[in-house]
């Protein structure tokens, strides 16, 4: 079996790099050529189903005893925050070096929901070079390295209880690099990018750890079809290569002893239509295939369609409406990983309404209402969820 990539040093390097940021900022502040930009958004929310538990009782055909699992949805309030800071360490001509830190977290209130907490830290160093920026023309290249740390407790979706032996299986330390080139030639605009990341996941108990290497290559082209109509076409290739997780056999859905490797291909098309000065509409379609490189047990195809509407009735108020539907079908995988069950089928509905009220040049109030519904013949993963958030945001650039 393939050995894990040398990811453990990430745990040591991340706190050292954070300490480096704290030491570097006071020193950099004495430089004449500097820049600082930051943003913070924080809010209080209500979540009707943070563990994404099924709304109805079901028979668990994945277990030999096939027990009936009762519905056990939990709900409650939570704090949500997203903060980021970027500091320009050096600037010479068209080139700049930026040191950045981002923090995202959701902190649930109440002991019964504490297992739903999620924290994500990202520390990055980015170099960017703007070759040209004149009128509608722009050419720029950027490259970055980053460290990430995610805390996401693995729980039983039915009741929110943590897997004592493998509660850290969804948490990881990551290290990666990325590059992006964008070119806007008046009307035509295109972007190409790539990234590579190594993730070291926590203990999975009796299961195989999720340690993985991720390669992502993407490109997008946009062009105006008419005075008020733009179209963009993009393609993304993603390869997720696991160090320890095993692939399943197509014949009996049992683990094969061979390492799991998924390859994703996504083609997306978006049409932008300016209806009036206040209304802008987007129509998005994405087609995704996933290939299980062993025998294809977990291959799937996914179709997703989304409509977005941006409405700005005044200089201080912006509203965004989003409605999306999707369907994912598996040719070889069985519901409950049980060969006596039908092939897996999923479909979903996502609705979002967001409003932002400008307070002054650097701050605004915001609120967001979301509804998520996922339906599947693998009843363990069918759920409905409503989230409502209100908060405030600050930004300085």
C-alpha positions in Angstrom: 0.0 0.0 0.0 1.1 3.5 -0.8 2.5 5.4 2.2 1.1 8.7 3.3 2.8 11.9 2.1 4.9 13.7 4.7 2.0 15.7 6.0 2.6 15.5 9.8 5.1 18.5 9.6 2.1 20.7 8.6 0.9 20.5 12.2 4.2 21.9 13.4 4.7 24.5 10.6 1.2 26.1 10.9 1.6 27.5 14.4 5.2 28.6 13.6 3.9 30.4 10.5 1.1 32.1 12.5 3.8 33.2 15.0 5.8 34.5 12.0 2.9 36.6 10.9 2.6 38.2 14.3 6.3 39.0 14.3 6.4 40.2 10.7 3.5 42.7 10.9 5.2 45.1 13.4 8.4 45.0 11.4 6.7 45.5 8.1 4.7 48.4 9.5 7.9 50.4 9.5 8.4 50.0 5.7 7.4 53.0 3.6 5.8 50.9 0.9 3.0 49.0 2.6 -0.7 48.2 2.3 -3.3 46.6 4.6 -6.7 45.3 3.8 -9.1 43.4 6.0 -12.7 42.3 6.3 -15.0 40.9 9.0 -18.5 39.6 8.8 -20.3 38.2 11.9 -23.8 37.2 12.7 -26.2 35.3 14.8 -28.2 32.5 13.2 -30.8 29.8 13.7 -30.3 26.3 12.2 -33.2 23.9 12.0 -31.0 20.8 11.4 -27.2 21.4 11.9 -26.5 17.6 11.8 -28.5 17.1 8.6 -30.5 14.3 10.2 -33.2 12.5 8.2 -36.7 14.0 8.9 -38.4 10.5 9.0 -37.5 7.2 10.6 -36.0 4.7 8.2 -34.7 1.1 8.0 -30.9 1.0 7.9 -30.2 -1.7 5.3 -26.4 -1.1 5.6 -26.4 -3.1 8.8 -27.0 -6.9 9.0 -29.7 -6.4 11.7 -31.4 -3.8 9.6 -32.7 -1.7 12.5 -35.3 1.0 12.3 -33.7 4.4 13.1 -36.1 7.0 14.5 -36.1 10.6 13.4 -34.1 12.8 15.7 -33.7 16.3 14.3 -32.1 19.0 16.5 -32.2 22.7 16.1 -30.7 25.8 17.7 -28.8 29.0 17.4 -25.2 29.6 16.4 -22.6 32.3 15.9 -21.1 32.7 12.4 -18.0 34.7 11.5 -15.7 35.2 8.5 -12.6 37.3 8.9 -9.6 38.0 6.7 -6.6 40.2 6.6 -3.9 40.7 3.9 -0.7 42.7 4.4 1.5 43.7 1.6 5.1 42.8 2.7 6.8 44.2 -0.4 6.0 46.1 -3.5 8.2 46.8 -6.6 6.7 48.1 -9.8 3.9 45.8 -10.9 4.7 43.1 -8.3 3.6 42.6 -4.8 4.0 40.1 -2.0 1.0 39.6 0.3 0.7 37.8 3.6 -2.8 36.7 4.4 -4.8 35.0 7.1 -8.5 33.9 6.9 -10.7 32.5 9.7 -14.2 31.0 9.2 -16.2 29.4 12.0 -19.6 28.4 13.1 -20.1 28.1 16.8 -23.3 26.5 18.0 -25.0 27.5 21.3 -26.0 24.7 23.6 -24.2 21.5 24.6 -26.4 19.3 22.4 -25.1 21.1 19.3 -21.5 21.6 20.1 -20.5 18.7 17.8 -21.7 20.8 14.8 -19.0 23.5 15.4 -16.7 24.1 12.4 -13.4 26.1 12.4 -11.2 26.8 9.4 -7.9 28.7 9.4 -5.8 29.5 6.3 -2.4 31.2 6.3 -1.1 32.2 2.8 1.8 34.0 1.1 0.9 35.3 -2.4 2.9 36.9 -5.1 1.0 38.9 -7.8 2.2 40.7 -10.9 0.0 43.0 -12.9 1.4 43.1 -16.4 -1.2 45.5 -17.8 -4.1 47.5 -16.3 -5.5 50.1 -18.6 -9.1 50.8 -19.3 -10.9 47.5 -20.0 -7.6 45.6 -20.5 -5.9 43.7 -17.7 -3.3 40.9 -17.5 -2.2 39.5 -14.2 -0.4 36.5 -12.8 -0.5 35.3 -9.2 1.0 32.4 -7.2 0.4 31.4 -3.6 1.4 28.9 -1.0 -0.9 28.2 1.9 -1.4 26.2 5.1 -4.8 25.3 6.3 -6.3 23.8 9.5 -9.9 22.6 9.7 -11.7 21.3 12.8 -14.8 19.5 11.8 -16.1 16.8 14.2 -17.3 13.6 12.6 -20.7 12.7 14.0 -23.6 10.3 13.6 -26.1 12.3 11.5 -29.0 10.6 13.1 -28.4 12.0 16.6 -25.3 14.3 16.4 -23.2 12.1 18.7 -19.5 12.0 17.9 -17.7 8.9 16.8 -15.5 8.6 19.9 -12.8 6.6 18.1 -12.8 8.6 14.9 -14.2 12.0 15.8 -11.3 13.7 14.0 -11.7 11.9 10.7 -13.2 15.1 9.0 -10.6 17.4 10.5 -7.4 18.0 8.6 -4.2 20.0 8.3 -3.3 21.0 4.7 -0.5 22.5 2.7 -0.7 23.6 -0.9 0.3 25.8 -3.8 -1.7 27.5 -6.5 -1.3 29.7 -9.5 -3.7 31.8 -11.6 -3.4 33.8 -14.8 -6.1 36.1 -16.0 -6.3 38.2 -19.2 -9.0 40.6 -20.2 -8.8 41.9 -23.8 -11.6 44.5 -23.8 -14.6 42.2 -24.5 -13.0 38.8 -24.1 -11.8 37.6 -20.7 -10.2 34.3 -19.8 -8.7 32.8 -16.6 -6.7 29.7 -16.1 -5.7 28.3 -12.7 -4.2 25.3 -11.0 -3.6 24.1 -7.4 -2.1 21.2 -5.6 -2.8 20.4 -1.9 -1.8 17.7 0.6 -4.3 17.0 3.4 -3.5 15.1 6.6 -6.7 14.0 8.2 -7.3 13.1 11.8 -7.8 9.6 13.4 -10.7 7.7 11.8 -10.9 5.0 14.4 -11.6 1.6 12.9 -12.1 3.2 9.4 -9.4 4.2 7.0 -8.1 7.8 7.4 -9.1 10.3 4.7 -5.5 11.5 3.9 -5.4 12.7 0.3 -3.6 14.7 -2.4 -5.8 17.1 -4.5 -5.0 18.4 -7.9 -7.3 21.0 -9.5 -7.0 22.6 -13.0 -9.5 25.1 -14.2 -10.2 27.5 -17.0 -13.0 30.0 -17.9 -13.8 32.2 -20.8 -16.4 35.0 -20.9 -17.6 37.1 -23.8 -20.5 39.6 -24.4 -23.1 38.2 -26.7 -25.0 41.4 -26.9 -25.0 44.8 -25.2 -26.7 43.5 -22.0 -25.9 39.8 -22.3 -22.7 38.0 -21.4 -21.8 34.3 -21.5 -19.1 32.4 -19.7 -17.9 28.8 -20.2 -15.7 27.0 -17.8 -14.1 23.6 -17.2 -12.6 22.1 -14.0 -10.6 18.9 -13.6 -10.1 17.6 -10.1 -8.1 14.5 -9.0 -8.5 13.3 -5.4 -6.0 10.6 -4.6 -6.4 8.9 -1.2 -3.4 7.6 0.7 -5.3 5.0 2.9 -9.0 4.9 1.9 -10.0 1.8 -0.1 -12.1 1.6 -3.2 -15.2 -0.7 -3.4 -15.6 -3.6 -5.8 -18.3 -3.3 -8.3 -19.5 -6.8 -7.9 -20.4 -6.9 -4.2 -19.8 -3.3 -2.9 -17.1 -4.6 -0.5 -13.8 -2.9 0.1 -11.2 -4.1 -2.4 -7.9 -3.4 -0.7 -7.0 -1.1 -3.5 -6.6 2.7 -2.9 -9.4 5.0 -3.8 -8.9 7.6 -6.5 -11.6 10.0 -7.8 -11.4 12.1 -10.9 -14.0 14.9 -11.4 -14.7 16.7 -14.6 -17.1 19.7 -14.6 -18.4 21.8 -17.5 -20.3 24.9 -16.5 -22.1 27.6 -18.5 -23.4 30.8 -17.2 -25.5 33.5 -18.9 -25.7 37.0 -17.5 -28.5 39.3 -18.5 -28.9 42.9 -17.4 -32.7 43.5 -17.3 -32.6 47.0 -16.0 -30.1 49.2 -14.1 -31.5 47.6 -10.9 -32.0 44.0 -12.0 -29.4 41.5 -13.2 -30.1 37.8 -13.9 -27.8 34.8 -14.1 -28.7 31.4 -15.5 -26.1 28.7 -14.6 -25.8 25.1 -15.7 -23.1 22.6 -14.6 -22.5 19.0 -15.7 -20.2 16.9 -13.6 -18.9 13.4 -13.9 -17.0 11.5 -11.2 -14.9 8.5 -12.1 -13.9 5.9 -9.6 -10.5 4.8 -11.0 -10.6 1.3 -9.6 -13.7 -0.4 -11.0 -16.1 2.5 -11.2 -18.3 1.5 -8.3 -18.8 5.1 -7.2 -19.0 6.7 -10.6 -21.7 9.3 -10.9 -23.1 12.1 -13.2 -24.6 15.3 -11.8 -26.7 17.9 -13.5 -27.2 21.3 -11.7 -29.3 24.3 -12.8 -29.4 27.6 -10.9 -31.1 31.0 -11.4 -29.7 34.1 -9.6 -31.3 37.5 -9.4 -29.5 40.6 -8.2 -31.7 43.6 -7.3 -30.4 47.0 -6.2 -33.4 49.2 -5.6 -31.3 52.0 -4.1 -27.6 53.0 -3.6 -27.7 51.5 -0.1 -29.7 48.3 -0.5 -28.7 45.2 -2.4 -30.7 41.9 -2.6 -29.8 38.5 -4.1 -32.2 35.6 -4.8 -30.9 32.2 -5.7 -32.8 29.0 -6.6 -31.1 25.8 -7.7 -32.0 22.2 -8.4 -29.6 19.3 -9.0 -29.7 15.5 -9.7 -26.9 13.0 -9.2 -27.1 9.4 -10.5 -24.9 6.4 -9.8 -24.6 3.7 -12.5 -22.9 1.1 -10.3 -23.3 2.0 -6.6 -26.1 0.6 -4.4 -28.2 2.5 -1.8 -26.9 1.6 1.7 -23.9 -0.1 -0.1 -26.2 -3.1 -0.1 -26.4 -5.1 -3.4 -30.1 -6.0 -2.6 -31.0 -2.3 -2.8 -31.5 -0.3 -6.0 -28.8 2.0 -7.5 -28.2 5.2 -5.6 -30.1 8.3 -6.7 -30.0 11.8 -5.3 -31.7 15.1 -6.1 -31.8 18.4 -4.3 -33.3 21.9 -4.0 -31.4 25.0 -2.7 -33.0 28.4 -2.1 -31.3 31.5 -0.8 -32.3 35.1 -0.1 -29.8 37.6 1.0 -30.1 41.4 1.7 -27.4 43.9 2.5 -28.0 47.4 3.8 -25.1 49.8 3.5 -24.4 51.7 6.7 -21.4 53.8 5.5 -18.4 53.4 3.2 -16.9 50.5 5.2 -19.8 48.7 7.0 -23.1 47.2 6.2 -25.9 45.2 7.8 -26.9 41.9 6.2 -29.4 39.0 6.6 -29.6 35.6 4.9 -32.3 33.0 4.7 -31.5 29.5 3.2 -33.4 26.3 2.6 -31.7 23.1 1.6 -33.5 19.8 0.7 -31.8 16.6 -0.3 -33.8 13.5 -1.3 -32.3 10.1 -2.0 -33.2 6.4 -1.9 -30.4 6.0 0.6 -32.5 7.3 3.5 -29.5 7.9 5.7 -28.7 11.0 3.8 -32.1 12.5 3.1 -32.8 15.8 5.0 -34.3 19.3 5.0 -32.6 22.3 6.6 -33.5 26.0 7.1 -30.9 28.6 8.2 -31.5 32.2 9.0 -28.7 34.7 9.8 -28.5 38.4 10.7 -25.3 40.3 11.2 -22.9 43.1 10.3 -19.9 43.3 8.0 -16.9 45.7 7.9 -14.4 46.0 5.1 -11.3 48.1 4.6 -9.1 48.1 1.4 
